[in-house]
Amino acid sequence: MSRGYRHGFCCVGFMEHKPRWAEMCARILQQCEVVRGGRESLAAFLEVHPHDLALWLTGKNGPPRPVFEKAMEIILAEHDRRAAVEASATIPRRRRTDR
């Protein structure tokens, strides 16, 4: 029962061409752009050309898997940084009159 199409799992670069994958990557890369302080800084960190990064930020095409994994490292590091800041914040003790 062949329908004349190939499923993407056997294709090289499968994930880079799926619309939802590209849209998700674009959102992640947008967050990374803010965390890293701009597009050029992010492109340098990811070791990609700014033009490629601009294409991926549109959500029309996703980055290669290694670039996505580096972007996720940025997100996870920022999450860890925020958690550490939150954990180190001292919670004011309650006053006797607050009871």
ABEGO torsion letter per residue (X at the ends): XBAGBBBAAABBGAAAABAAAAAAAAAAAAAAAAAAGEAAAAAAAAGBBAAAAAAAAAGABBBBAAAAAAAAAAAAAAAAAAAAAAAABBBBBBBAAAX
